[in-house]
């Protein structure tokens, strides 16, 4: 009987080792808690980000990002994945847990860098400052549909930003959101 248990024990240990990352991710997803307050710009974001700076990018349903096409992936400032909020309105990614930024452009670049290239930003600098045309490989200038044109729209704490990202002054706990706007 003990000779039969050795191979079974070895197989069980190998299976547990192989499944450990999947089990860890499932437990982390289940433990993820999100802010539920429609009056807060942090609504739908991880509770642990409640007093930190966050950048979110939402992709259009007809132009989803290949890595962020099921809910909104929450990415920590260090690049690790917090979880995916499937209750969030849309698909894309949010990068959060930042503090200390006072200017929008450095924050944008550092937040996108935390995604290991998944949300790389393309922009041109003109008379009015930086103009973001591409995020995560989606160039708004190349979108077509029942509209005259498209652009990456910037929201600051849930409101349309009155300035571009190059002139945006940030405070602690600010949330910036990028999404496609059309005219």
C-alpha angles and dihedrals in degrees: 000000000000091000089057093051095055096066091041091050092048091049091048092051092048091050091050091049091050093047097043096095092048092048091047092051092047092051092047091050091050092048093050112112124192134202111261105195118115090198092060127082084220092063108137093013125113113282089231088065094054095113099031138085117266137185121201130188120196119195125210115257090240092050106038122174111250093232099036105044102116112064121314117309113220113215124190120228088255091059098255119130116248095188144282121276106210090179091064115109102253140354129283138077140291123203115199151154095085126141137179102038116137099170127060102219098055088045092051092050095046093045092051091045089058088067094065093241098315092113101032112166128225118196143158125218115226138158090293095048130253116357113198111215102160134041123171092353094305110122108197090205090065097053118111132188142102093333139077097239146342136221140174104266120211122216122185116202091341096310129100107265113244090205135044124258091264092060098036113123111207133206131192113286094023120150121203120193129195121199136151116273125188139198 
